[in-house]
Amino acid sequence: MKIDHIQIENLRIIRNMTLAPGAGLNFIHGDNGAGKTSVLEAIFLLGQGKSFRHSDAGPLIRQGREQTQVVADLQTSTGIASRLGIQRSTRAFVARHGGQDVSRRSELMRLLPLQLITPQSHELIERGPELRRRYLDYGLFHVEQPYHQVLLSYHRTLKQRNAALRSGDILLARSFNEQLISFSRVILKSRQELLAKIEAQLAIFVEATAFPVSIALRLSKGWKTGLELNEALEKAERQDLSRGFTSVGVHRGQLKVLAAGVAADKTLSRGQQKLLIYGLVLSLSRLILEKTNEPPLLLIDDLGAELDNVNSQRILDFLERTGMQTFITVLDARRYQLPDSAKLFHVKHGVI
């Protein structure tokens, strides 16, 4: 998928901006506060229905205006064209694709798959397991379409079981175990298979970027090794009843990122972590492309954050070979050796 043309209205500092990006690398450069990140935010809004900065729509809308609007002409890899548009106000969300209403964010995510890297993306490695579970589940949303429904069903059942635990009804809580176990088998198998494929892609990235240490990905199930889930649920019953929630299951699973056998957040520098984030995101993007025949868009806010010139250039060289449409914000594009096919856009006071 790629964007042929995009129009942004009343989004933060931007009053009215039109952009005709190239099919490959697109650099958006300018001073701090010029509106570079707002361009990425507009594209993210189009594909996710929300900002990547926060969920509140208020700050997203230009001061003095009631709503923001983003409209883009899209083209698939087979040349099929369509138009996707979204309006956000503090009270309403309206999206349309090809003249038809889009009512759910999940529909937007399928229409315009995208990946995002920001200066805060190192949290994928440094923070708790929730972000890494979300990373896997987002990939599976695109590469294995039935997975999303199974995951939703699992969480509905989990919510019902937790409600039974809080009410003190252990027999009712037990009645949900069989469903949890059934959904868990599908989720765990899907996560394990995807992770093996990500590792294979990540090995290619590690070699191409001369990453200094070996990287391994490990998945814990969410309950004690050596037990089946039914046994783990039974052993945790008394504790779960007293606490009012289910303490074992795939919702507690962890993706562990290891560098030379040690947790990556304990051994890698911040710059190495950021480079590894690129590897994880691009590996997943490659798998989405292979499964759907549509490359996701890649949004990179502040390419140089945490990266030296050598590693920044390695990233650009790797990106050029992926063929993904990529939007990159930088302070000064002259810092990099850009391919001839790259397009440059200068932003000043919210104007291209």
C-alpha positions as a Markdown table, in Angstrom:
| # | Residue | x | y | z |
|---|---|---|---|---|
| 1 | Met | 0.0 | 0.0 | 0.0 |
| 2 | Lys | 1.2 | 3.5 | -0.7 |
| 3 | Ile | -0.2 | 7.0 | -0.5 |
| 4 | Asp | -0.3 | 9.0 | -3.8 |
| 5 | His | -1.6 | 12.2 | -2.3 |
| 6 | Ile | -2.7 | 13.4 | 1.1 |
| 7 | Gln | -4.4 | 16.5 | 2.3 |
| 8 | Ile | -4.3 | 17.5 | 6.0 |
| 9 | Glu | -6.5 | 20.2 | 7.5 |
| 10 | Asn | -6.5 | 21.8 | 11.0 |
| 11 | Leu | -4.2 | 19.3 | 12.6 |
| 12 | Arg | -2.1 | 21.0 | 15.3 |
| 13 | Ile | 0.0 | 23.7 | 13.7 |
| 14 | Ile | -1.1 | 22.7 | 10.1 |
| 15 | Arg | -3.9 | 24.7 | 8.7 |
| 16 | Asn | -4.0 | 23.2 | 5.2 |
| 17 | Met | -1.3 | 21.0 | 3.7 |
| 18 | Thr | -1.1 | 18.8 | 0.6 |
| 19 | Leu | 1.6 | 16.3 | -0.1 |
| 20 | Ala | 2.4 | 14.1 | -3.1 |
| 21 | Pro | 4.9 | 11.6 | -1.6 |
| 22 | Gly | 7.2 | 9.3 | -3.5 |
| 23 | Ala | 6.8 | 5.5 | -3.5 |
| 24 | Gly | 10.0 | 5.1 | -1.5 |
| 25 | Leu | 11.8 | 7.3 | 1.1 |
| 26 | Asn | 10.2 | 10.6 | 1.9 |
| 27 | Phe | 12.1 | 13.0 | 4.1 |
| 28 | Ile | 10.3 | 15.7 | 6.0 |
| 29 | His | 12.8 | 18.2 | 7.4 |
| 30 | Gly | 12.7 | 21.5 | 9.2 |
| 31 | Asp | 13.3 | 23.1 | 12.6 |
| 32 | Asn | 11.9 | 21.9 | 15.9 |
| 33 | Gly | 8.2 | 22.9 | 16.2 |
| 34 | Ala | 7.8 | 23.4 | 12.4 |
| 35 | Gly | 5.1 | 20.6 | 12.1 |
| 36 | Lys | 7.2 | 17.7 | 10.9 |
| 37 | Thr | 5.9 | 15.2 | 13.4 |
| 38 | Ser | 2.3 | 16.4 | 12.7 |
| 39 | Val | 2.6 | 15.1 | 9.2 |
| 40 | Leu | 3.4 | 11.6 | 10.6 |
| 41 | Glu | 0.6 | 12.0 | 13.1 |
| 42 | Ala | -1.9 | 12.8 | 10.3 |
| 43 | Ile | -0.9 | 9.6 | 8.5 |
| 44 | Phe | -1.1 | 7.6 | 11.7 |
| 45 | Leu | -4.6 | 9.0 | 12.4 |
| 46 | Leu | -5.7 | 7.9 | 8.9 |
| 47 | Gly | -4.5 | 4.3 | 9.6 |
| 48 | Gln | -5.3 | 4.0 | 13.3 |
| 49 | Gly | -8.1 | 6.5 | 14.0 |
| 50 | Lys | -6.1 | 8.1 | 16.8 |
| 51 | Ser | -2.9 | 10.0 | 17.5 |
| 52 | Phe | 0.3 | 8.1 | 18.6 |
| 53 | Arg | 0.9 | 10.8 | 21.2 |
| 54 | His | -2.2 | 10.3 | 23.2 |
| 55 | Ser | -5.9 | 9.2 | 22.9 |
| 56 | Asp | -7.4 | 12.6 | 23.5 |
| 57 | Ala | -8.5 | 14.3 | 20.3 |
| 58 | Gly | -8.5 | 17.8 | 21.7 |
| 59 | Pro | -4.8 | 18.7 | 21.4 |
| 60 | Leu | -4.8 | 17.1 | 17.9 |
| 61 | Ile | -7.1 | 19.8 | 16.5 |
| 62 | Arg | -5.8 | 23.2 | 15.4 |
| 63 | Gln | -6.5 | 25.9 | 18.0 |
| 64 | Gly | -9.8 | 27.6 | 17.3 |
| 65 | Arg | -11.2 | 24.8 | 15.0 |
| 66 | Glu | -13.8 | 22.2 | 15.9 |
| 67 | Gln | -12.3 | 19.2 | 13.9 |
| 68 | Thr | -9.4 | 17.9 | 11.9 |
| 69 | Gln | -9.6 | 16.1 | 8.6 |
| 70 | Val | -7.1 | 13.9 | 6.7 |
| 71 | Val | -7.9 | 12.6 | 3.2 |
| 72 | Ala | -5.5 | 10.4 | 1.1 |
| 73 | Asp | -5.5 | 8.7 | -2.3 |
| 74 | Leu | -4.2 | 5.2 | -1.8 |
| 75 | Gln | -2.9 | 2.7 | -4.3 |
| 76 | Thr | -2.4 | -1.0 | -3.8 |
| 77 | Ser | 0.6 | -3.0 | -5.1 |
| 78 | Thr | -1.6 | -4.2 | -8.0 |
| 79 | Gly | -2.6 | -0.6 | -8.9 |
| 80 | Ile | -6.1 | -0.4 | -7.4 |
| 81 | Ala | -6.8 | 3.1 | -6.3 |
| 82 | Ser | -9.1 | 4.3 | -3.5 |
| 83 | Arg | -9.7 | 7.2 | -1.2 |
| 84 | Leu | -9.6 | 7.1 | 2.6 |
| 85 | Gly | -10.7 | 10.0 | 4.7 |
| 86 | Ile | -11.2 | 10.7 | 8.4 |
| 87 | Gln | -12.6 | 13.5 | 10.5 |
| 88 | Arg | -11.9 | 13.8 | 14.3 |
| 89 | Ser | -13.5 | 16.2 | 16.7 |
| 90 | Thr | -13.6 | 16.1 | 20.4 |
| 91 | Arg | -17.0 | 14.4 | 20.2 |
| 92 | Ala | -17.1 | 12.4 | 17.0 |
| 93 | Phe | -15.1 | 10.1 | 14.7 |
| 94 | Val | -16.1 | 9.7 | 11.0 |
| 95 | Ala | -14.1 | 7.7 | 8.5 |
| 96 | Arg | -15.0 | 6.7 | 4.9 |
| 97 | His | -13.3 | 4.5 | 2.3 |
| 98 | Gly | -14.4 | 4.4 | -1.3 |
| 99 | Gly | -17.6 | 6.2 | -0.3 |
| 100 | Gln | -18.5 | 3.7 | 2.4 |
| 101 | Asp | -18.5 | 4.4 | 6.2 |
| 102 | Val | -15.7 | 2.7 | 8.2 |
| 103 | Ser | -17.0 | 2.2 | 11.7 |
| 104 | Arg | -14.2 | 0.3 | 13.5 |
| 105 | Arg | -10.5 | 1.1 | 14.0 |
| 106 | Ser | -9.6 | -2.4 | 13.0 |
| 107 | Glu | -11.0 | -1.7 | 9.5 |
| 108 | Leu | -8.7 | 1.3 | 9.2 |
| 109 | Met | -5.8 | -0.8 | 10.3 |
| 110 | Arg | -6.4 | -3.3 | 7.5 |
| 111 | Leu | -7.0 | -0.6 | 4.9 |
| 112 | Leu | -3.8 | 1.3 | 5.7 |
| 113 | Pro | -1.3 | -1.0 | 7.6 |
| 114 | Leu | 1.6 | 1.0 | 9.0 |
| 115 | Gln | 4.5 | 0.8 | 11.5 |
| 116 | Leu | 5.8 | 3.6 | 13.7 |
| 117 | Ile | 9.2 | 4.3 | 15.2 |
| 118 | Thr | 9.6 | 7.3 | 17.5 |
| 119 | Pro | 12.2 | 8.5 | 20.0 |
| 120 | Gln | 10.1 | 6.6 | 22.6 |
| 121 | Ser | 10.2 | 3.2 | 20.8 |
| 122 | His | 13.0 | 1.9 | 23.0 |
| 123 | Glu | 10.2 | 1.3 | 25.5 |
| 124 | Leu | 9.4 | -1.9 | 23.5 |
| 125 | Ile | 12.6 | -3.3 | 25.0 |
| 126 | Glu | 12.8 | -1.5 | 28.3 |
| 127 | Arg | 9.2 | -1.6 | 29.5 |
| 128 | Gly | 7.1 | -4.5 | 30.7 |
| 129 | Pro | 5.8 | -7.4 | 28.6 |
| 130 | Glu | 2.5 | -5.7 | 27.5 |
| 131 | Leu | 4.1 | -3.7 | 24.7 |
| 132 | Arg | 5.9 | -6.8 | 23.4 |
| 133 | Arg | 2.7 | -8.9 | 23.5 |
| 134 | Arg | 1.1 | -6.0 | 21.6 |
| 135 | Tyr | 3.9 | -6.1 | 19.0 |
| 136 | Leu | 3.2 | -9.8 | 18.4 |
| 137 | Asp | -0.5 | -9.4 | 18.3 |
| 138 | Tyr | -0.3 | -6.5 | 15.9 |
| 139 | Gly | 1.7 | -8.7 | 13.5 |
| 140 | Leu | -0.7 | -11.6 | 13.8 |
| 141 | Phe | -3.6 | -9.2 | 13.2 |
| 142 | His | -2.2 | -8.7 | 9.7 |
| 143 | Val | -0.6 | -12.1 | 8.8 |
| 144 | Glu | -3.3 | -14.4 | 10.3 |
| 145 | Gln | -6.7 | -12.8 | 10.1 |
| 146 | Pro | -8.7 | -15.2 | 12.2 |
| 147 | Tyr | -6.3 | -14.6 | 15.1 |
| 148 | His | -7.8 | -11.2 | 16.0 |
| 149 | Gln | -11.2 | -12.8 | 16.6 |
| 150 | Val | -9.7 | -15.6 | 18.7 |
| 151 | Leu | -7.8 | -13.0 | 20.8 |
| 152 | Leu | -11.0 | -11.0 | 21.3 |
| 153 | Ser | -12.9 | -14.1 | 22.4 |
| 154 | Tyr | -10.1 | -15.0 | 24.8 |
| 155 | His | -10.3 | -11.6 | 26.5 |
| 156 | Arg | -14.1 | -11.7 | 26.7 |
| 157 | Thr | -13.9 | -15.1 | 28.4 |
| 158 | Leu | -11.1 | -13.9 | 30.7 |
| 159 | Lys | -13.2 | -10.8 | 31.7 |
| 160 | Gln | -16.1 | -13.1 | 32.5 |
| 161 | Arg | -13.9 | -15.4 | 34.6 |
| 162 | Asn | -12.4 | -12.5 | 36.5 |
| 163 | Ala | -15.9 | -11.2 | 37.3 |
| 164 | Ala | -16.8 | -14.6 | 38.7 |
| 165 | Leu | -13.7 | -14.6 | 40.8 |
| 166 | Arg | -14.5 | -11.2 | 42.2 |
| 167 | Ser | -18.0 | -12.3 | 43.1 |
| 168 | Gly | -16.5 | -15.3 | 44.9 |
| 169 | Asp | -18.2 | -17.9 | 42.7 |
| 170 | Ile | -15.4 | -20.4 | 42.1 |
| 171 | Leu | -17.8 | -22.9 | 40.3 |
| 172 | Leu | -18.8 | -20.2 | 37.8 |
| 173 | Ala | -15.1 | -19.2 | 37.3 |
| 174 | Arg | -14.2 | -22.9 | 36.6 |
| 175 | Ser | -16.9 | -23.0 | 33.9 |
| 176 | Phe | -14.8 | -20.6 | 31.8 |
| 177 | Asn | -11.6 | -22.7 | 32.0 |
| 178 | Glu | -12.3 | -24.9 | 29.0 |
| 179 | Gln | -12.9 | -21.9 | 26.7 |
| 180 | Leu | -9.8 | -20.2 | 28.0 |
| 181 | Ile | -7.7 | -23.3 | 27.3 |
| 182 | Ser | -9.1 | -23.8 | 23.8 |
| 183 | Phe | -8.5 | -20.1 | 22.8 |
| 184 | Ser | -5.0 | -20.3 | 24.5 |
| 185 | Arg | -3.9 | -23.2 | 22.3 |
| 186 | Val | -4.6 | -21.2 | 19.1 |
| 187 | Ile | -3.0 | -18.0 | 20.5 |
| 188 | Leu | 0.1 | -19.7 | 21.8 |
| 189 | Lys | 0.7 | -21.7 | 18.6 |
| 190 | Ser | 0.2 | -18.6 | 16.4 |
| 191 | Arg | 2.6 | -16.5 | 18.5 |
| 192 | Gln | 5.3 | -19.2 | 18.5 |
| 193 | Glu | 5.1 | -19.6 | 14.7 |
| 194 | Leu | 5.3 | -15.9 | 14.1 |
| 195 | Leu | 8.2 | -15.5 | 16.5 |
| 196 | Ala | 10.2 | -18.1 | 14.6 |
| 197 | Lys | 9.7 | -16.2 | 11.4 |
| 198 | Ile | 10.6 | -12.9 | 13.0 |
| 199 | Glu | 13.8 | -14.4 | 14.3 |
| 200 | Ala | 14.8 | -15.5 | 10.8 |
| 201 | Gln | 14.1 | -12.0 | 9.4 |
| 202 | Leu | 15.9 | -10.4 | 12.3 |
| 203 | Ala | 19.0 | -12.5 | 11.6 |
| 204 | Ile | 19.2 | -10.9 | 8.1 |
| 205 | Phe | 18.9 | -7.4 | 9.6 |
| 206 | Val | 21.6 | -8.1 | 12.2 |
| 207 | Glu | 24.0 | -9.2 | 9.5 |
| 208 | Ala | 23.2 | -6.3 | 7.2 |
| 209 | Thr | 23.7 | -3.7 | 9.9 |
| 210 | Ala | 26.7 | -5.3 | 11.5 |
| 211 | Phe | 24.9 | -5.5 | 14.8 |
| 212 | Pro | 27.7 | -6.2 | 17.4 |
| 213 | Val | 26.0 | -9.1 | 19.4 |
| 214 | Ser | 23.8 | -12.1 | 18.7 |
| 215 | Ile | 20.0 | -11.6 | 19.3 |
| 216 | Ala | 17.5 | -14.3 | 20.3 |
| 217 | Leu | 13.8 | -14.1 | 20.9 |
| 218 | Arg | 12.1 | -16.3 | 23.5 |
| 219 | Leu | 8.4 | -16.6 | 24.3 |
| 220 | Ser | 7.1 | -17.7 | 27.8 |
| 221 | Lys | 3.6 | -19.1 | 27.8 |
| 222 | Gly | 2.2 | -17.2 | 30.7 |
| 223 | Trp | 2.3 | -20.1 | 33.2 |
| 224 | Lys | 4.9 | -22.3 | 34.9 |
| 225 | Thr | 7.0 | -24.5 | 32.6 |
| 226 | Gly | 6.1 | -28.1 | 32.9 |
| 227 | Leu | 2.4 | -27.6 | 33.6 |
| 228 | Glu | -0.6 | -27.7 | 31.2 |
| 229 | Leu | -2.8 | -24.6 | 31.4 |
| 230 | Asn | -5.6 | -26.6 | 33.1 |
| 231 | Glu | -3.1 | -27.6 | 35.8 |
| 232 | Ala | -1.9 | -24.0 | 36.2 |
| 233 | Leu | -5.4 | -22.7 | 36.5 |
| 234 | Glu | -6.2 | -25.3 | 39.2 |
| 235 | Lys | -3.0 | -24.5 | 41.2 |
| 236 | Ala | -3.7 | -20.8 | 41.0 |
| 237 | Glu | -7.4 | -21.0 | 42.0 |
| 238 | Arg | -7.1 | -20.0 | 45.7 |
| 239 | Gln | -4.8 | -17.1 | 44.9 |
| 240 | Asp | -7.0 | -16.0 | 42.0 |
| 241 | Leu | -10.1 | -16.1 | 44.2 |
| 242 | Ser | -8.5 | -13.9 | 46.8 |
| 243 | Arg | -7.1 | -11.4 | 44.3 |
| 244 | Gly | -10.1 | -11.4 | 42.0 |
| 245 | Phe | -8.3 | -12.0 | 38.7 |
| 246 | Thr | -6.8 | -14.8 | 36.6 |
| 247 | Ser | -3.0 | -14.8 | 37.2 |
| 248 | Val | -2.1 | -17.4 | 34.6 |
| 249 | Gly | -2.7 | -17.6 | 30.8 |
| 250 | Val | -1.5 | -16.3 | 27.5 |
| 251 | His | -2.5 | -12.8 | 28.7 |
| 252 | Arg | 0.6 | -13.1 | 31.0 |
| 253 | Gly | 2.9 | -14.4 | 28.3 |
| 254 | Gln | 6.2 | -12.6 | 27.7 |
| 255 | Leu | 8.4 | -12.0 | 24.7 |
| 256 | Lys | 11.9 | -11.9 | 25.9 |
| 257 | Val | 14.6 | -10.2 | 23.8 |
| 258 | Leu | 18.1 | -11.5 | 24.6 |
| 259 | Ala | 21.4 | -10.0 | 23.5 |
| 260 | Ala | 24.3 | -12.5 | 23.8 |
| 261 | Gly | 22.0 | -14.5 | 26.1 |
| 262 | Val | 21.2 | -11.6 | 28.5 |
| 263 | Ala | 18.1 | -9.4 | 28.6 |
| 264 | Ala | 18.6 | -6.7 | 26.0 |
| 265 | Asp | 17.6 | -3.9 | 28.3 |
| 266 | Lys | 20.4 | -4.9 | 30.7 |
| 267 | Thr | 23.2 | -5.2 | 28.3 |
| 268 | Leu | 22.6 | -3.0 | 25.2 |
| 269 | Ser | 23.3 | 0.8 | 25.0 |
| 270 | Arg | 20.4 | 3.1 | 24.2 |
| 271 | Gly | 21.7 | 3.4 | 20.6 |
| 272 | Gln | 22.0 | -0.4 | 20.2 |
| 273 | Gln | 18.5 | -0.8 | 21.6 |
| 274 | Lys | 17.2 | 1.7 | 19.0 |
| 275 | Leu | 18.9 | -0.1 | 16.2 |
| 276 | Leu | 17.4 | -3.4 | 17.5 |
| 277 | Ile | 13.9 | -1.7 | 17.5 |
| 278 | Tyr | 14.4 | -1.0 | 13.8 |
| 279 | Gly | 15.3 | -4.7 | 13.3 |
| 280 | Leu | 12.1 | -5.9 | 15.1 |
| 281 | Val | 9.8 | -3.5 | 13.3 |
| 282 | Leu | 11.3 | -4.1 | 9.8 |
| 283 | Ser | 11.3 | -7.9 | 10.4 |
| 284 | Leu | 7.6 | -7.8 | 11.2 |
| 285 | Ser | 6.9 | -5.5 | 8.2 |
| 286 | Arg | 8.6 | -8.0 | 5.9 |
| 287 | Leu | 6.4 | -10.8 | 7.2 |
| 288 | Ile | 3.2 | -8.6 | 6.6 |
| 289 | Leu | 4.4 | -8.0 | 3.1 |
| 290 | Glu | 5.0 | -11.7 | 2.4 |
| 291 | Lys | 1.6 | -12.7 | 3.8 |
| 292 | Thr | -0.6 | -9.9 | 2.3 |
| 293 | Asn | 1.4 | -8.8 | -0.8 |
| 294 | Glu | 1.0 | -5.3 | 0.6 |
| 295 | Pro | 4.0 | -3.6 | 2.3 |
| 296 | Pro | 2.9 | -1.5 | 5.4 |
| 297 | Leu | 3.8 | 2.2 | 5.5 |
| 298 | Leu | 6.7 | 3.0 | 7.8 |
| 299 | Leu | 6.7 | 6.2 | 9.8 |
| 300 | Ile | 10.0 | 7.3 | 11.5 |
| 301 | Asp | 10.0 | 10.3 | 13.8 |
| 302 | Asp | 13.5 | 11.8 | 14.2 |
| 303 | Leu | 15.7 | 9.3 | 12.5 |
| 304 | Gly | 18.8 | 10.5 | 14.3 |
| 305 | Ala | 17.4 | 10.0 | 17.8 |
| 306 | Glu | 19.8 | 7.7 | 19.7 |
| 307 | Leu | 21.7 | 6.8 | 16.5 |
| 308 | Asp | 25.1 | 7.9 | 15.3 |
| 309 | Asn | 25.7 | 8.8 | 11.6 |
| 310 | Val | 27.0 | 5.3 | 10.8 |
| 311 | Asn | 24.0 | 3.5 | 12.1 |
| 312 | Ser | 21.5 | 6.0 | 10.7 |
| 313 | Gln | 23.0 | 5.5 | 7.3 |
| 314 | Arg | 22.9 | 1.7 | 7.6 |
| 315 | Ile | 19.2 | 2.0 | 8.4 |
| 316 | Leu | 18.6 | 4.2 | 5.3 |
| 317 | Asp | 20.5 | 1.8 | 3.1 |
| 318 | Phe | 18.4 | -1.1 | 4.5 |
| 319 | Leu | 15.2 | 0.8 | 4.1 |
| 320 | Glu | 16.0 | 1.6 | 0.4 |
| 321 | Arg | 16.1 | -2.1 | -0.3 |
| 322 | Thr | 12.8 | -2.9 | 1.3 |
| 323 | Gly | 10.7 | -1.0 | -1.2 |
| 324 | Met | 8.4 | 0.3 | 1.6 |
| 325 | Gln | 6.9 | 3.7 | 1.4 |
| 326 | Thr | 8.6 | 5.5 | 4.3 |
| 327 | Phe | 8.0 | 8.9 | 5.9 |
| 328 | Ile | 11.0 | 10.1 | 7.9 |
| 329 | Thr | 11.4 | 13.3 | 9.9 |
| 330 | Val | 14.9 | 14.9 | 10.3 |
| 331 | Leu | 16.2 | 18.2 | 11.4 |
| 332 | Asp | 18.8 | 18.4 | 8.6 |
| 333 | Ala | 18.6 | 16.1 | 5.6 |
| 334 | Arg | 22.1 | 17.1 | 4.5 |
| 335 | Arg | 23.4 | 14.9 | 7.3 |
| 336 | Tyr | 22.6 | 11.8 | 5.2 |
| 337 | Gln | 23.5 | 10.2 | 1.9 |
| 338 | Leu | 20.1 | 10.1 | 0.3 |
| 339 | Pro | 19.3 | 7.9 | -2.7 |
| 340 | Asp | 18.3 | 9.7 | -5.9 |
| 341 | Ser | 14.8 | 8.4 | -5.7 |
| 342 | Ala | 14.2 | 10.0 | -2.3 |
| 343 | Lys | 11.8 | 13.0 | -2.0 |
| 344 | Leu | 12.4 | 15.9 | 0.3 |
| 345 | Phe | 9.8 | 18.1 | 1.8 |
| 346 | His | 10.7 | 21.2 | 3.9 |
| 347 | Val | 8.2 | 22.2 | 6.6 |
| 348 | Lys | 8.1 | 25.6 | 8.2 |
| 349 | His | 5.3 | 26.9 | 10.5 |
| 350 | Gly | 3.1 | 24.0 | 9.4 |
| 351 | Val | 3.5 | 24.7 | 5.7 |
| 352 | Ile | 5.3 | 22.5 | 3.1 |
